[in-house]
């Protein structure tokens, strides 16, 4: 199996068009490793865990829409 390379522009574009919410599965399909996901949702990282397996790609307070999108992705 060939490892897919992570393209930050693709990820940024995808999550922006999906309300800044993405599942781990979506991110993995775009080539983001679990180590990268974990690092980005860790202390000081740019992302946060919205729900188990669901990432919010900013550190601010989630909006109602982002919470609903996260529940749908869950």
C-alpha positions, 0 to 999 in steps of 0.5 A, a space after each residue: 500500500 502506498 502512503 499518501 502524502 499530506 497536503 496542508 492546502 488540501 486539508 485547509 480547503 476541505 475543512 473550510 468548506 465543511 465548517 471547520 469540522 472533520 472526522 479522523 477518517 476524513 483527515 486520514 483519507 487526505 493523508 494526515 497521520 494519526 500522529 499529526 492529528 494527535 499533535 495538532 489537537 494536543 496542548 498548544 496545537 491549532 486544533 481541538 477535539 470536538 467529539 471522539 474521532 472529530 476535530 475542530 480546526 480552530 481553538 475558539 469556542 465551538 459554534 452551535 453549527 460546528 457542534 451540529 456538524 460534529 455530531 453529524 460526523 460522529 
